[in-house]
Amino acid sequence: MYYRYENVSYHVEVQGKGTPLLLLHGFTGSSQTWSTFTKSWARYYQVITIDIIGHGKTDSPSDVAPYKMTQMMNVIVSLLDRLRIEKAFVLGYSMGARLALAFSIHYPERVKALILESGSPGLKTQPERMARQAADEELAAFIREQGVLKFVDYWESIPMFKTQKRMPEKDQALVRQERLAQCKLGLANSLIGMGTGAQQSYWEKLHTLLLPVLLITGELDQKFCEIAKDMSNQLKFCRYKVVLNTGHAIHVEQPRIFGKIVSEFLSQHEEEER
């Protein structure tokens, strides 16, 4: 279905019945990111996937304002209201994990439990954020000038995704297909509006989050392992899982293990609530 909010049309898919489970994809992703899991999860949960602004089948407006994280949080609140959902499990990957964390901090009453795959609360200092913002703006200009194909070729070559080269060729092709299906304006504006440089830091807010949190990182993604360790020391109700011999995108590199970790966390939380 399509959900319209302030003149932007968002592509949303809802499957199954039960406790709501909201899934938020990463940069260059879409609802397709979760296709390996949605059918099995929809047997037990009401699975909601949304193409974040500038991605997938959602609009890619020229105005940067709708891409800001605060605006995307407003969209999620409005969508949950429309679906008559009071609280949901929220799972986010990378950019989607940053959005999921921000949403949980601003709207904790709407979140039953939070799962962050390769997530971050942002950068700790203003100089770090300014440097990253400049880098994000430079990359956005590259996307606008060179187009999606050249950007994807570059994106797939960065160290963070090196471990994906070990995946079966058909799996690599599916990830690349999802990336290539994006709109250059949407990706560029997403970097400027919702990139790590544009995001406020939530490090000082972690201790205020009083709901269950599961952090998942890949052992070979050293940067995000360090971030998760730091986060786990500040979150009050946190579990942390490291998936061995895996990089940034655990859900595509080790889907069976990732699905098992998520399903066990969700079922354990529901049992504890009974």
N, C-alpha and C positions, 0 to 999 in steps of 0.2 A: 504494500500500500504506500501511498504518498501522504506525508503529513506537512501541512503548510504552516509556517510560523514566520510572521513579519516579512511576507513576500518572498520567502525562500522555501522551496519544495524539498523535503527530506525523504529519502527512500528508507522505508522501515519494513521489516519482516517480523511477523509474530507467528510462532509455532508452538503447539502443545498446550497443556494445561498444568496447573500446579503453582508452586511458588515462583514468582517472576525472576528471571535471570537476564540481566541486561549485559550485552556484549559490545565492547568498544574496540575497534580495530586500530592498527598503527598507521603511521604516515605511509602513503602509497598503497594503502589497503582498502578494504570495503567489507560488506557483509560476507563476501565470498571467503574471507580470511577464516571464518568459523565453520565452513561447510563440512569439514571432516567430523565435527562434533555435534552440530545442531540436531540431526535426526535422533541420535541416541539420547542427548540431553532433553529433547522435547518429549521423551517418554515419561519424564518425571517432573519437568519444569515448564513454565511458560517462557519460552526463549524469545527474547526481543533483540534483534540486530538492527543497527542504524548505520547508514553511510554518513559519516561525519562530513560536515560541509566541505565542499571542494573535492570530494572523493566519490568514487563509484557512480551511482545513479542520482545522487543528490546534486542540487544546483551548485554552480561555481560562479557566484556573482563577482562583478568587477570591484565593488566596494569592499574594502578590507574589514570594515567594522563588524559584519556578521561572523567573521572568522575568529574573533576574540574568544578566549576560553570562557569568560563570564557569559557571553551570549550563548555559547553552546551549552553551558549549564542550564540557562533559562529554557532552551529548547527541550532538554531532557526532562525538566520539571513539568513543562507543559505537556509533553508526550505522555508521561506517566499519569498525569491528571486525566488526559483524554482517554487513556486505557483503563482508568479507574484503578490504578495501582498505587497503594499507599507506600509500600516498601518493596525493594527488590535486592537480590544479590547483584553485585556489580563486578564484572570482570573486564579488565582492560589490558591491552598489550602496548608497550612502548609509548607512543603519543597518546593512545587510548588509555594507558595506565596513568599518565599524567592527568588526563581529563577525569578519569575515575576517582583519583585521589582528591583532586580539587573539589569535585562534586561531593564526595563523602565528607570533606571538611566543612563545606558551606551548607550542605543539606544532610546532616547525619541522620535526621529523622526519616529520610527516604531510603536509607540503606540498611539492609539486614546484616550483610557481611561483605567484605571487599577482597578481591583477588587481583594482585598486581603482577603481571608477567613483564620482567625487565622494565620496571617502572622507576620513576625518580620524582622527588619533590621539587625539582628545579635546581638552579644554581644558587649557591649560598651567598655570594657577594655581588654588589652592584657592578664592580669592574668586570667580573666574570660574565654577568648578564649582558653588559654593553658589548663586550668582545664577541659573545655568541650571537647577539642580535645583528652585529655587523656582518658576521660570517653567514648567518641565515639570509640576510638581505642580498648578499653577494650570490649565494646559491639560487635564490629566487630569480635574480636577474639572469643567471645562466639558464634556468629552465625557460623563462620567457623568450630568450634570444635563440637558444639552441633546440628547444622542443623536448618532448617527452622521451623519445628514443635515445637521444644522446645523454639525457639526464639519467635514464635507467641504466645505460651502459656504465656511466660513472658510478651510480649508486651501488650497483652490484659489485663494484670493484673495491669498495671501502673495507677496511679491516673488520668492521663490525659484522659483515656478512660473509667473511671468508669461509667460515665453517659450512655455509650452505652449499659450497661447491662439492661437498662430499655426499650430498643427497642424490638419490636416483634422478636421472635426467628428466623423467616425466614429472617429478615433483618440482624440480627447478623450473621447468617450463610453465607449470601452473602458477608459480609465484611470479615469474616474469610476465606472464599474460595479464595477471591482475595489475601489476605495476604499469604496463604499457597501455592499459585501458583508461588510465587517468587523464584528466584535462590539465594542460600546462598552466592555465590561469588559476585553476583550483589548487594545484600543488604549490605554486608560487605564493599565492595569498595565504595559504595555510601556514607556510613557513613564517611569513611576516606576522600573521595574526595570532597563531597558536604555537609557534616554535618555542624551543627551550629558552631562547633569549628574551622572547616577549613575555614569557610566563613569570608571574611573581613567585618568589621562593616560599615553599610551605614547610621548610625545615623546622621553623620555630612553632609551627602549629601541630606537629605530629603528636605531641604528648596530649593534645586535647581530643584526639580521636579515640573514642571509648567503645568502638565496635570491633568485632573480630576481623583480623587482617591476615591474609596469606600472601607471602612474597615468594615468587618463583624466579630463579635465574639459572642460566646455563653456566656450568663450571668454567668454560673457556671464554666467557664474556667477563673478563676480570674487572673492568670498570664498573659494570652494573652489579657484580657480586659485592664489591666494596661499598657501593651505595646501599645495597640491601642490608648488609651487615650493620651499617651506621643507622639505617632506618629501624631495623629490628630492635636496636638498643633504646630507641626513643618511643616506639609504639607500645602501648600498655598491654594489648591483647594480640600478640603477633606470633605466627608460625612462619618459619622460613625453610624453604626447600631448594636445594641445589641439585640440578640434574647433571649427572656426570657426562663428560665428553660431548658437551653441547654448547652452542653459542647463544646468540641474542634471541632468536626466534624459536623457542622451545616447541611451540605448537606445530611448527612445520618440520623441525629437525627430529623431534622425538614425540610424535603425536600420541602414540599409545601411552607413554609414560605421563605426558602432560594431561591427557584426558583422565587417567586414573587418579592423579594428584588432585585435580579439580573436583572430580566426582566424589572422592572420599571426603574432601573438606566440606563440600556442600551437604552431604548426607550426615556427617558427624555434627555439623551445626544444627541441622534440623532435629536430630535425635536429642541434642542437648536442650533444645527449646521445648521439647515435649514434657 
